[in-house]
Amino acid sequence: MEPVNHDLDIARNVRTIDWLRTEILDYVANLFKAMWQNREELMLDALAGLIMAAFLLGKRLGISFSRLENKLLAKLKASALEGHEIEKWYGDMTSLLDYWQERQVQRHND
């Protein structure tokens, strides 16, 4: 087995971070285009890509998937408790939090 070249690993990680940043921008642009065109499947694809890229970027920045998920849940709880506008108007923070918690229970039961 060849020795690991740490300089190469660092350079590859930096390139990957830059690539993921451009992917995020591309997904945002695609989302806006899809919204303008009212094309649900394209909106869904762009939103899924954004979520995927955010998790992968977090990993490249040294943040585990579970830490990111836990932070997301904490932000949802805080936003719901603080009465975020979207929560006041629609109850979306609570709905998303309930959904995420149900998924966690399902994963533990599988």
Backbone as ProteinMPNN parsed JSONL, in Angstrom:
{"seq_chain_A": "MEPVNHDLDIARNVRTIDWLRTEILDYVANLFKAMWQNREELMLDALAGLIMAAFLLGKRLGISFSRLENKLLAKLKASALEGHEIEKWYGDMTSLLDYWQERQVQRHND", "coords_chain_A": {"N_chain_A": [[0.838, -1.173, 0.0], [0.51, 2.228, -0.82], [2.115, 5.105, 0.663], [0.191, 7.652, 2.299], [-0.348, 10.754, 0.827], [-0.449, 13.631, 2.387], [-0.569, 16.315, 1.619], [-1.717, 16.128, -0.889], [-4.212, 15.095, -0.142], [-5.249, 17.278, 1.324], [-5.343, 19.261, -0.662], [-7.145, 18.049, -2.416], [-9.407, 18.003, -0.779], [-9.889, 20.753, -0.461], [-10.45, 21.453, -3.12], [-12.754, 19.92, -3.433], [-14.483, 21.131, -1.581], [-14.716, 23.678, -2.769], [-15.959, 22.872, -5.158], [-18.383, 21.839, -4.154], [-19.467, 24.176, -3.119], [-19.994, 25.588, -5.477], [-21.82, 23.837, -6.57], [-23.958, 24.146, -4.791], [-24.686, 26.798, -5.335], [-25.468, 26.438, -7.989], [-27.656, 24.694, -7.669], [-29.375, 26.419, -6.283], [-29.806, 28.382, -8.244], [-31.041, 26.755, -10.174], [-33.323, 26.052, -8.757], [-34.638, 28.548, -8.542], [-35.144, 29.044, -11.257], [-36.831, 26.872, -11.827], [-38.953, 27.474, -10.135], [-39.854, 29.814, -11.309], [-40.729, 28.772, -13.717], [-42.655, 27.155, -12.802], [-42.329, 24.36, -12.369], [-42.664, 21.54, -10.868], [-41.25, 19.05, -10.516], [-38.635, 19.744, -11.207], [-38.175, 21.653, -9.225], [-38.258, 20.022, -6.965], [-36.048, 18.365, -7.483], [-33.955, 20.266, -7.372], [-34.173, 21.19, -4.71], [-33.68, 18.806, -3.293], [-31.063, 18.371, -4.144], [-29.811, 20.605, -2.983], [-30.058, 20.03, -0.238], [-28.612, 17.636, -0.103], [-26.051, 18.531, -0.981], [-25.492, 20.353, 1.062], [-25.202, 18.689, 3.312], [-23.015, 17.142, 2.457], [-21.055, 19.126, 2.126], [-20.849, 19.984, 4.767], [-19.699, 17.653, 5.862], [-17.183, 17.653, 4.562], [-16.177, 19.886, 5.78], [-15.655, 18.975, 8.24], [-17.795, 18.356, 9.858], [-19.982, 16.115, 11.229], [-22.607, 14.057, 9.833], [-24.593, 13.467, 11.707], [-24.202, 15.454, 13.658], [-24.865, 17.732, 12.172], [-27.531, 17.158, 11.574], [-28.567, 17.104, 14.195], [-28.159, 19.789, 14.909], [-29.847, 21.013, 13.092], [-32.334, 20.039, 14.023], [-32.332, 21.236, 16.561], [-32.397, 23.942, 15.816], [-34.89, 24.013, 14.557], [-36.58, 23.432, 16.741], [-36.015, 25.657, 18.389], [-36.834, 27.751, 16.699], [-39.549, 27.201, 16.459], [-40.363, 27.529, 19.117], [-39.683, 30.204, 19.55], [-41.444, 31.495, 17.991], [-41.202, 31.921, 15.179], [-41.909, 33.573, 12.088], [-42.862, 31.935, 9.948], [-43.615, 29.731, 11.379], [-45.641, 30.833, 12.973], [-47.517, 31.57, 10.995], [-48.018, 29.206, 9.49], [-47.283, 26.9, 10.913], [-45.165, 25.374, 10.122], [-42.562, 24.819, 11.104], [-42.962, 23.23, 13.361], [-44.297, 21.108, 12.103], [-42.262, 20.098, 10.41], [-40.363, 19.399, 12.324], [-41.807, 17.426, 13.753], [-42.064, 15.549, 11.679], [-39.338, 14.892, 11.229], [-38.653, 13.794, 13.696], [-40.39, 11.588, 13.796], [-39.263, 10.094, 11.722], [-36.808, 9.487, 12.863], [-37.599, 7.778, 14.942], [-38.69, 5.699, 13.413], [-36.357, 4.815, 12.127], [-34.958, 3.795, 14.315], [-36.575, 1.696, 14.997], [-36.363, -0.018, 12.883]], "CA_chain_A": [[0.0, 0.0, 0.0], [1.298, 3.457, -0.933], [1.925, 6.058, 1.761], [-0.787, 8.699, 2.025], [0.212, 12.08, 0.626], [-1.377, 14.53, 3.088], [-0.739, 17.527, 0.82], [-2.681, 15.785, -1.927], [-5.518, 14.997, 0.524], [-5.686, 18.636, 1.653], [-5.693, 19.92, -1.927], [-8.373, 17.421, -2.907], [-10.497, 18.457, 0.087], [-10.158, 22.156, -0.811], [-11.145, 21.422, -4.42], [-14.09, 19.374, -3.216], [-15.256, 22.19, -0.921], [-15.034, 24.662, -3.804], [-16.919, 22.267, -6.071], [-19.671, 21.782, -3.472], [-20.0, 25.548, -3.052], [-20.574, 25.918, -6.781], [-23.013, 22.996, -6.708], [-25.028, 24.797, -4.023], [-25.135, 27.948, -6.126], [-26.159, 25.91, -9.165], [-28.966, 24.207, -7.23], [-30.211, 27.588, -5.982], [-30.208, 28.949, -9.539], [-32.01, 25.828, -10.775], [-34.564, 26.174, -7.997], [-35.302, 29.786, -8.945], [-35.665, 28.832, -12.614], [-37.956, 25.942, -11.752], [-40.068, 28.202, -9.525], [-40.339, 30.734, -12.339], [-41.414, 27.958, -14.723], [-43.664, 26.371, -12.083], [-42.07, 22.946, -12.698], [-42.509, 20.913, -9.561], [-40.208, 18.019, -10.501], [-37.352, 20.447, -11.187], [-38.041, 22.244, -7.889], [-37.946, 18.908, -6.077], [-34.674, 17.969, -7.755], [-33.056, 21.307, -6.871], [-34.22, 21.177, -3.25], [-32.975, 17.601, -2.847], [-29.642, 18.626, -4.377], [-29.35, 21.549, -1.961], [-29.929, 19.318, 1.04], [-27.497, 16.709, -0.26], [-24.803, 19.297, -1.024], [-25.249, 20.931, 2.387], [-24.67, 17.638, 4.18], [-21.675, 16.778, 1.986], [-20.162, 20.231, 2.456], [-20.602, 19.87, 6.205], [-18.738, 16.565, 6.084], [-15.87, 18.124, 4.12], [-15.738, 20.893, 6.749], [-15.393, 18.29, 9.501], [-19.028, 18.254, 10.64], [-20.62, 14.827, 10.939], [-24.012, 14.117, 9.433], [-25.44, 13.479, 12.908], [-24.116, 16.792, 14.279], [-25.64, 18.652, 11.35], [-28.936, 16.839, 11.798], [-28.913, 17.56, 15.54], [-28.23, 21.249, 14.875], [-31.083, 21.321, 12.377], [-33.441, 19.796, 14.946], [-32.287, 22.276, 17.6], [-32.867, 25.188, 15.204], [-36.327, 23.876, 14.365], [-37.217, 23.574, 18.057], [-35.877, 27.048, 18.819], [-37.669, 28.586, 15.832], [-40.942, 26.956, 16.827], [-40.602, 28.137, 20.424], [-39.534, 31.66, 19.463], [-42.531, 32.032, 17.189], [-40.769, 32.334, 13.843], [-43.059, 33.965, 11.266], [-43.398, 30.782, 9.214], [-44.294, 28.908, 12.389], [-46.892, 31.523, 13.327], [-48.445, 31.568, 9.871], [-48.344, 27.89, 8.932], [-46.91, 25.776, 11.769], [-44.239, 24.529, 9.355], [-41.412, 24.378, 11.91], [-43.451, 22.101, 14.16], [-44.566, 20.0, 11.183], [-40.985, 19.514, 9.996], [-39.78, 18.776, 13.51], [-42.555, 16.185, 13.976], [-41.685, 14.622, 10.615], [-37.97, 14.43, 11.449], [-38.651, 12.937, 14.879], [-41.012, 10.328, 13.394], [-38.273, 9.36, 10.927], [-35.811, 8.956, 13.798], [-38.225, 6.641, 15.623], [-38.77, 4.627, 12.429], [-35.006, 4.269, 11.924], [-34.579, 3.002, 15.48], [-37.416, 0.498, 15.02], [-36.017, -0.898, 11.74]], "C_chain_A": [[0.883, 1.237, 0.0], [1.075, 4.357, 0.268], [0.958, 7.166, 1.33], [-0.069, 10.037, 1.903], [-0.777, 13.085, 1.207], [-1.597, 15.83, 2.333], [-1.769, 17.302, -0.276], [-4.086, 15.701, -1.339], [-6.079, 16.373, 0.843], [-6.133, 19.361, 0.39], [-6.997, 19.35, -2.488], [-9.573, 17.889, -2.086], [-10.879, 19.905, -0.233], [-10.902, 22.224, -2.142], [-12.576, 20.914, -4.276], [-14.999, 20.401, -2.551], [-15.655, 23.251, -1.94], [-16.088, 24.129, -4.767], [-18.305, 22.22, -5.435], [-20.296, 23.171, -3.338], [-20.633, 25.937, -4.381], [-21.817, 25.071, -7.052], [-24.196, 23.633, -5.977], [-25.575, 25.99, -4.793], [-25.92, 27.499, -7.352], [-27.549, 25.404, -8.794], [-29.907, 25.358, -6.899], [-30.709, 28.216, -7.282], [-31.254, 28.069, -10.216], [-33.358, 25.896, -10.065], [-35.334, 27.419, -8.428], [-35.894, 29.673, -10.345], [-36.901, 27.947, -12.591], [-39.178, 26.615, -11.13], [-40.689, 29.149, -10.546], [-41.182, 29.991, -13.378], [-42.553, 27.128, -14.127], [-43.57, 24.882, -12.431], [-41.685, 22.209, -11.423], [-41.375, 19.892, -9.509], [-38.818, 18.651, -10.474], [-37.113, 21.132, -9.848], [-37.615, 21.176, -6.886], [-36.496, 18.472, -6.24], [-33.677, 18.984, -7.179], [-33.024, 21.325, -5.35], [-33.481, 19.969, -2.682], [-31.465, 17.776, -3.027], [-29.056, 19.578, -3.353], [-29.11, 20.851, -0.627], [-28.734, 18.376, 0.99], [-26.159, 17.456, -0.213], [-24.476, 19.914, 0.332], [-24.657, 19.89, 3.334], [-23.254, 17.247, 3.764], [-20.662, 17.879, 2.276], [-19.837, 20.211, 3.946], [-19.57, 18.798, 6.512], [-17.328, 17.001, 5.704], [-15.305, 19.168, 5.071], [-15.518, 20.301, 8.137], [-16.605, 18.147, 10.408], [-19.725, 16.955, 10.251], [-22.083, 15.037, 10.553], [-24.912, 14.227, 10.664], [-25.384, 14.829, 13.621], [-24.93, 17.807, 13.5], [-27.133, 18.417, 11.556], [-29.395, 17.32, 13.178], [-29.039, 19.081, 15.608], [-29.507, 21.697, 14.176], [-32.293, 21.149, 13.291], [-33.492, 20.86, 16.038], [-32.786, 23.612, 17.054], [-34.374, 25.151, 14.962], [-37.069, 24.083, 15.687], [-37.189, 25.027, 18.509], [-36.778, 27.96, 17.997], [-39.149, 28.425, 16.163], [-41.276, 27.643, 18.151], [-40.558, 29.665, 20.386], [-40.61, 32.304, 18.606], [-42.087, 32.619, 15.862], [-42.006, 32.613, 12.987], [-43.694, 32.782, 10.531], [-44.129, 29.843, 10.167], [-45.633, 29.534, 12.765], [-47.937, 31.384, 12.228], [-48.934, 30.171, 9.492], [-48.093, 26.711, 9.873], [-45.894, 24.852, 11.119], [-43.054, 24.026, 10.168], [-41.804, 23.15, 12.73], [-43.713, 20.892, 13.275], [-43.28, 19.312, 10.759], [-40.309, 18.808, 11.161], [-40.479, 17.446, 13.805], [-42.168, 15.128, 12.943], [-40.306, 14.031, 10.896], [-37.912, 13.484, 12.643], [-39.318, 11.595, 14.589], [-40.031, 9.475, 12.601], [-37.207, 8.749, 11.835], [-36.353, 7.73, 14.519], [-38.3, 5.455, 14.665], [-37.415, 3.979, 12.2], [-34.588, 3.393, 13.088], [-35.368, 1.706, 15.565], [-37.081, -0.47, 13.895], [-34.909, -1.848, 12.058]], "O_chain_A": [[1.879, 1.299, 0.721], [-0.018, 4.381, 0.835], [0.914, 7.559, 0.164], [0.722, 10.407, 2.77], [-1.814, 13.363, 0.606], [-2.687, 16.399, 2.39], [-2.591, 18.173, -0.558], [-5.045, 16.172, -1.949], [-7.271, 16.61, 0.649], [-7.184, 20.001, 0.377], [-7.847, 20.095, -2.976], [-10.641, 18.142, -2.642], [-12.063, 20.241, -0.27], [-11.873, 22.968, -2.275], [-13.493, 21.421, -4.921], [-16.166, 20.526, -2.923], [-16.81, 23.677, -1.971], [-17.006, 24.855, -5.15], [-19.298, 22.525, -6.096], [-21.514, 23.319, -3.433], [-21.7, 26.551, -4.402], [-22.759, 25.536, -7.693], [-25.311, 23.651, -6.498], [-26.789, 26.169, -4.891], [-26.924, 28.115, -7.71], [-28.514, 25.653, -9.516], [-31.099, 25.291, -7.196], [-31.889, 28.544, -7.408], [-32.235, 28.571, -10.765], [-34.407, 25.808, -10.701], [-36.542, 27.357, -8.654], [-37.003, 30.143, -10.598], [-37.896, 28.238, -13.253], [-40.308, 26.359, -11.545], [-41.911, 29.267, -10.63], [-42.199, 30.495, -13.854], [-43.314, 26.485, -14.85], [-44.569, 24.232, -12.742], [-40.541, 22.253, -10.97], [-40.612, 19.875, -8.543], [-37.922, 18.15, -9.795], [-35.977, 21.19, -9.379], [-36.727, 21.399, -6.064], [-35.798, 18.237, -5.254], [-32.677, 18.601, -6.572], [-31.953, 21.462, -4.76], [-32.742, 20.092, -1.705], [-30.682, 17.376, -2.164], [-27.928, 19.386, -2.9], [-28.086, 21.059, 0.023], [-27.937, 18.323, 1.927], [-25.246, 17.057, 0.511], [-23.307, 19.989, 0.711], [-23.715, 20.182, 4.071], [-22.389, 17.042, 4.616], [-19.522, 17.587, 2.637], [-18.686, 20.398, 4.339], [-18.67, 19.009, 7.325], [-16.38, 16.745, 6.446], [-14.088, 19.325, 5.164], [-15.232, 21.023, 9.092], [-16.463, 17.851, 11.595], [-20.021, 16.729, 9.078], [-22.702, 16.043, 10.896], [-25.878, 14.99, 10.665], [-26.399, 15.301, 14.133], [-25.608, 18.648, 14.089], [-27.904, 19.366, 11.695], [-30.485, 17.877, 13.312], [-29.924, 19.602, 16.287], [-30.167, 22.641, 14.611], [-33.173, 22.009, 13.331], [-34.57, 21.332, 16.399], [-33.51, 24.334, 17.739], [-35.056, 26.159, 15.145], [-38.058, 24.814, 15.747], [-38.2, 25.568, 18.956], [-37.419, 28.853, 18.55], [-39.907, 29.395, 16.149], [-42.333, 28.259, 18.292], [-41.304, 30.334, 21.1], [-40.678, 33.529, 18.509], [-42.543, 33.692, 15.467], [-43.034, 31.958, 13.149], [-44.917, 32.648, 10.498], [-45.136, 29.235, 9.804], [-46.643, 28.836, 12.864], [-49.105, 31.111, 12.504], [-50.116, 29.975, 9.209], [-48.636, 25.628, 9.654], [-45.766, 23.69, 11.505], [-42.587, 22.909, 9.942], [-41.071, 22.163, 12.784], [-43.386, 19.767, 13.654], [-43.207, 18.083, 10.746], [-39.744, 17.728, 10.989], [-39.814, 16.447, 14.079], [-41.968, 13.961, 13.281], [-40.119, 12.817, 10.815], [-37.199, 12.482, 12.605], [-38.861, 10.565, 15.085], [-39.975, 8.26, 12.789], [-36.757, 7.627, 11.603], [-35.635, 6.744, 14.687], [-38.006, 4.325, 15.057], [-37.314, 2.758, 12.091], [-33.941, 2.365, 12.891], [-34.893, 0.724, 16.135], [-37.478, -1.634, 13.95], [-34.512, -2.642, 11.204]]}, "name": "protein", "num_of_chains": 1, "seq": "MEPVNHDLDIARNVRTIDWLRTEILDYVANLFKAMWQNREELMLDALAGLIMAAFLLGKRLGISFSRLENKLLAKLKASALEGHEIEKWYGDMTSLLDYWQERQVQRHND"}
